[in-house]
């Protein structure tokens, strides 16, 4: 609910840059895949392309925290839908 803008707002408000990565200048983009079930719940969260174990774990944690989605539809019926989401960790200058 709320579409891409709401999702980006949620990520921005809930994503925490791991201090060990910040201290060592580790940043980058973690690509996460997940499935939205017929009831809108999220499952099967996995890292497709990682950067560092702490950044990868934080991306997975936040995706698992996301509120219930509106499930995908096919011919008027709710269906399971796979999503791929890039999560970027960038240190402020």
N, C-alpha and C positions, 0 to 999 in steps of 0.2 A: 504493500500500500504506500502510495506517495511516489512511486516510480524511482527512476535513477537519481533524482535530486535528493529524495529522502534517504536512499541507500548511501549516497556520498556523505550526507550530513551525519548519518549514523556512524560511518567509518571514521570520519574526522573527529567526532566526539568521543569515540570509544577506543581508538587505536592508541597504544602507548609504545613509544620508541624505547626498546630495551636499553638501559643505561650502559651496559657493557659494550653494545654496538656503537652507541653515540661516542663513548670514550675512545673507541678504537677506529672511528671514522668509517664504520661499516654501514653501508646503505645500499639500496637497490630495490628491484621490483620482484615480489613473490607472486607467482601465478598459482591460484587456488581453484580447484574445481569442487563442485558440490551438487547435490540433487535436491530439488524442491519436490516434496511428496504431494500426493493428491490433496492432503489436508493442509498444505502450506508449510509444514515443518521441514527443517533442513537436516540432511544426513549425508553420509559418505563424503565428508570434507577431507580433501587431500591436497598436498602440495604437488603441483606439476613441475614447477621450476622454482627452486629455492635460491636463497642468497647466503644465509647463515642460520644455524639451527634456532637461534633465539628469535630472529625476524620471522622465520617460517612458522614457529610455534605461536607467535603473537598474531600473525595473519589468520591462522586456523582458529585460535581462541575467539577472535572478533567475529569471524564468519559464523561460528557456532552460537554466538550471542545474538545474532540478528533476530528481530521479531518475525513472527509468522508471515510468510509471503502469501500473495494471492496466487494459487496454483495455475499452471499452464492449462490451456483448454484445447481440446481437439474434438471437433464435431459436437460441441456443447457439453463435453464431459471433461472433468478434471483429470489431468494426466501428470505423471512424474516428468520432470524437466531437468536436464543437466545444464549447469551454468559454469562458465569459466570467468574468473574475476581476477584482474591484476591488482595487487595491493602494493603501492609504492611507499617506501620508507626513504625520506629525504631529510637530511639535517638542514635546519635553518641557517642561513648565512649571517 
